[in-house]
Amino acid sequence: MKVLITGANGMVARAAAEHCREIGDDVAALTRAEMDIADAEQVDETFARLRPEAVLNCAAYTDVDGAETHEAESRAANTAGVGNLAAAAAKYGARFVTISTDYVFDGANTGFYTQRDTPNPKGVYAVTKYEGERLATGRNAASIVVRSGWIYGHGGTNFLSVMHRLLGEGKPIKAIHDAYGTPTFAGDLARRLRELAELDLPCIFHVTNSGPGTSYLGFAEAVCEIGGFDRGLITPVSNDSLSRPAPRPASSKLACLFSERFGLAPMPDWKDGIKRFLESEKG
Ligand SMILES: NC(=O)c1ccc[n+]([C@@H]2O[C@H](COP(=O)([O-])OP(=O)(O)OC[C@H]3O[C@@H](n4cnc5c(N)ncnc54)[C@H](OP(=O)(O)O)[C@@H]3O)[C@@H](O)[C@H]2O)c1
């Protein structure tokens, strides 16, 4: 399949490009410099030139705290950019898969959020991502929206992606004990994005590794258990103690109503994801 991947320098984009190349796709992975998704003209020109059969939109403004003071940038990528890609995909007949976030939910539900739950995003990043979901389906009814959360992987700069390095260097880390989510290895998400492009069912999917969900503290403890690091390096802290600019859901565990009904295999277990991540980081 001829696949266009956006935001090519990003963590999920890299995993998606690697997976698609491995399975023999003709991959065009474009950085922001090569295609700014917020620029409708540039997006249209790129689609006209490359004629992709499928688009995996991994580009986004992902600085959750920064979005509070950079609303225009967040909206440009997370809303307008998604709309531009959705419209171009409809015009040029490409399948369109775009990634959204568990942060569309407010966190009041301590169980699993499914597609039956009504989003109530808090904070600029979350609001602009949700607006992106709506624009995607509004401009292109065939859009496939993939909500994921707590993603970690190679090249990632978020806490979940770097903590093993700090622990490996014997450095102490702080891990939140009272915020819960469903961790997702970028490599597993990438594989599922490609499967969903193949399946071509316009729908909202929730894609995370399987398991009961955990806290940041639970994730850090699992990394210690699997990687053989010293648990004593972890200091549990509360969500509130960090006083970050953007609100975050206290619990945003995701479950999918559709994937298995549509014949997709269950996602790998979350600890298995960590194990494969740590093994592959060793090279
Ligand atoms: N990481 C998580 O835990 C998490 C959780 C839930 C959902 N998600 C979603 O998963 C997707 C992938 O996230 P990620 O963690 O891989 O993000 P990431 O590593 O921050 O990568 C995002 C990429 O998008 C690029 N980008 C930003 N604005 C762009 C634009 N206007 N045009 C083209 N490219 C642009 C960035 O380029 P620059 O480097 O040049 O800015 C960056 O390379 C995003 O939709 C994100 O919202 C992530």
The ligand as a MOL file (V3000), in Angstrom:
LIG
                    3D

  0  0  0     0  0            999 V3000
M  V30 BEGIN CTAB
M  V30 COUNTS 48 52 0 0 0
M  V30 BEGIN ATOM
M  V30 1 N 2.5360 10.5560 23.5520 0
M  V30 2 C 1.4010 10.2280 24.1510 0
M  V30 3 O 1.3880 9.7260 25.2850 0
M  V30 4 C 0.0800 10.4170 23.4450 0
M  V30 5 C -1.0910 10.0830 24.1470 0
M  V30 6 C -2.3130 10.1790 23.4840 0
M  V30 7 C -2.3430 10.5920 22.1590 0
M  V30 8 N -1.1990 10.9480 21.5210 0 CHG=1
M  V30 9 C -1.2810 11.3580 20.1240 0
M  V30 10 O -0.4760 10.4930 19.3550 0
M  V30 11 C -0.0250 11.1750 18.1900 0
M  V30 12 C 1.4800 10.9980 18.0490 0
M  V30 13 O 2.0860 11.5250 19.2240 0
M  V30 14 P 3.6630 11.4520 19.4780 0
M  V30 15 O 3.8280 11.1740 20.9300 0
M  V30 16 O 4.3050 10.5930 18.4680 0 CHG=-1
M  V30 17 O 4.0470 12.9910 19.2450 0
M  V30 18 P 5.4600 13.6590 18.9950 0
M  V30 19 O 6.5680 12.7010 19.2520 0
M  V30 20 O 5.4300 14.9570 19.7090 0
M  V30 21 O 5.4150 13.9280 17.4290 0
M  V30 22 C 4.5190 14.8240 16.8500 0
M  V30 23 C 5.1330 15.2500 15.5440 0
M  V30 24 O 4.1860 16.0960 14.8810 0
M  V30 25 C 4.9270 17.1170 14.2550 0
M  V30 26 N 4.0810 18.2840 13.9830 0
M  V30 27 C 3.6070 19.2050 14.8510 0
M  V30 28 N 2.8820 20.1200 14.2030 0
M  V30 29 C 2.8980 19.7650 12.8860 0
M  V30 30 C 2.3490 20.3150 11.7270 0
M  V30 31 N 1.6170 21.4420 11.7720 0
M  V30 32 N 2.5600 19.7020 10.5410 0
M  V30 33 C 3.3130 18.5730 10.4790 0
M  V30 34 N 3.8710 17.9960 11.5550 0
M  V30 35 C 3.6630 18.6000 12.7530 0
M  V30 36 C 6.0380 17.4560 15.2160 0
M  V30 37 O 7.0510 18.1070 14.5140 0
M  V30 38 P 8.0400 19.1170 15.2780 0
M  V30 39 O 8.9440 18.2380 16.0720 0
M  V30 40 O 8.7060 19.8380 14.1590 0
M  V30 41 O 7.1780 19.9940 16.1320 0
M  V30 42 C 6.4320 16.0650 15.7020 0
M  V30 43 O 7.4420 15.5110 14.8850 0
M  V30 44 C -0.5020 12.6120 18.3530 0
M  V30 45 O -1.7120 12.7670 17.6590 0
M  V30 46 C -0.7650 12.7490 19.8410 0
M  V30 47 O -1.7090 13.7470 20.1130 0
M  V30 48 C 0.0220 10.8760 22.1370 0
M  V30 END ATOM
M  V30 BEGIN BOND
M  V30 1 1 1 2
M  V30 2 2 2 3
M  V30 3 1 2 4
M  V30 4 1 4 5
M  V30 5 2 4 48
M  V30 6 2 5 6
M  V30 7 1 6 7
M  V30 8 2 7 8
M  V30 9 1 8 9
M  V30 10 1 8 48
M  V30 11 1 9 10
M  V30 12 1 9 46
M  V30 13 1 10 11
M  V30 14 1 11 12
M  V30 15 1 11 44
M  V30 16 1 12 13
M  V30 17 1 13 14
M  V30 18 2 14 15
M  V30 19 1 14 16
M  V30 20 1 14 17
M  V30 21 1 17 18
M  V30 22 2 18 19
M  V30 23 1 18 20
M  V30 24 1 18 21
M  V30 25 1 21 22
M  V30 26 1 22 23
M  V30 27 1 23 24
M  V30 28 1 23 42
M  V30 29 1 24 25
M  V30 30 1 25 26
M  V30 31 1 25 36
M  V30 32 1 26 27
M  V30 33 1 26 35
M  V30 34 2 27 28
M  V30 35 1 28 29
M  V30 36 1 29 30
M  V30 37 2 29 35
M  V30 38 1 30 31
M  V30 39 2 30 32
M  V30 40 1 32 33
M  V30 41 2 33 34
M  V30 42 1 34 35
M  V30 43 1 36 37
M  V30 44 1 36 42
M  V30 45 1 37 38
M  V30 46 2 38 39
M  V30 47 1 38 40
M  V30 48 1 38 41
M  V30 49 1 42 43
M  V30 50 1 44 45
M  V30 51 1 44 46
M  V30 52 1 46 47
M  V30 END BOND
M  V30 END CTAB
M  END
